[in-house]
């Protein structure tokens, strides 16, 4: 029984870590939403974490007592094209008067943040419930 609860807590903790990375990435995207650049190549591109399921023992961290969970495999640039804006007074404007804007969509980022936050909270509840079950099991064995 305790091994099963340890597995649940271990798997939920990997999800907490992954959602934490997701929320930090979203915060970085929002912080760079209004940045401008001189060239398309230098324009900020939103990042997206790519998750990978940990389905066997070789995929989990060395010494882990559980199999399963999720990890952030990599961060990828959002493929949405960056935009240009005519702003000849901007010191970063090119010779035609254009600056390159980031491809961050603030509304999409807020939806992503709410989703990540809810997922994080759900996994906190999983850990709390598993901990409560473990404590009740210990109480039963003492009686």
N, C-alpha and C positions, 0 to 999 in steps of 0.2 A: 504493500500500500504506500509506504513512504517513498519507495523508488518511483512509483507512478506520479506522486505529487511533485517530487523533485524534477521529473521530466516535464511536467506541466509548467512549473516555475521557470525551468531552464529555457523552454521554448518561448514562453511569454517574454522572458527577458531579452531574447534575441529580437523579438518584435518591437519591444520598447526601444532598443538601441536603433533599429532600422527607422522607426517613426521619428525618433529624435533627430537623426541625420536628415530625414525628409523635411522636418520643420525648420532646421537650421538652414537647409538649402533654400527653402521658400523665403525665409527671412533675408537671406543674401540676395535673392532675386528681387524682392521688394525694395531693398536698400539701393539697388542699382537700376531701378525702373526708369528713372528720369535722367540717366547719364547720357551724354552725347559724345560722339567721336568724330574725328576728321575723316576717317575712311570706314568702309564697310567691314574690312578685316578687323579693325580695332573696336567695333561696336560690341557692347556687352550682349551676350546671348544667355537666356535663362538656362539654368541647369535642372536636370531631372535625374533623380536617383533610379537606378535599375536594381530591383531586388532579385535575389536568387534563393531558391528553396534549398535548405540543407536536409537532404533526404537519406543520407547514409553516414556511417561513422567517419569515413575519410573526409567528409566535407565539414564536419564540426571542428571546433578548435581543439588542439591537442589537450588531452586531460579532461575534456568535457564529460560529464556523467550522464549525458542524455544524447539522443539522436533526434534531429528534427529542428525546425525553426526557419529563420530567414536571415539573410545578411544583405548588405548593400554591396552589389557586385561592382558597380561603377557609377560615375556621374557622367551623363551625356548632355551635350548641348541640345536645347530645344530646336527642332528644324524649322520653326516658323521664321520667315524672312524678317530681317531688320528693316526699319523704315527710314525714309529720309524726310527732312523738313527744311523748308526754305527759311533761313535765318541769317541774312548777310551781316548782321551786327554781331553775331557770335564770334569770338576769337578763334573758335575751332572750325568755323565754316571753311569749306574748300573754295577754290577760285570761282566757282559758280554761285557761292552763297549758301550751299547746303551743308547740313550736319546730319550725321547718322545716329538714329535713336536705337535704344535697345529693343529687343523683341518681347519684353516682359509685358504681359497682360495682367494688370493689377487685380481685375475682377476674378480671373482664372486662378491667380495665386491665392486670393482669399478663400475661394472654394476649396482649393487644395489644402490650405492651412486648416480649415474647419474639418475636412476629412481626416487629415493626419492627426489632428488633436483628438477627434472622436476615437480613432483607432488606438491611439496611445492610451486614452482613458479606459477603453474596453480592456486592454491588456493589463492595466493597473488593477482593474476589477478581477481579472483572472488570477493574478498573483495574490490579491487579498483573499479571494475565496479559497484558493489552495492553501494559503497560510492558515485560515480559519479551520479548514478541514483537518489540517495537520495538528493543530492545537486541540481540537475536539477528539481526535483519535488518541492523542497522548492522555487526555483526561479520562477517556474510557479505559485505557489500559492500566491507569493508576487505581481505578475503582475496584 
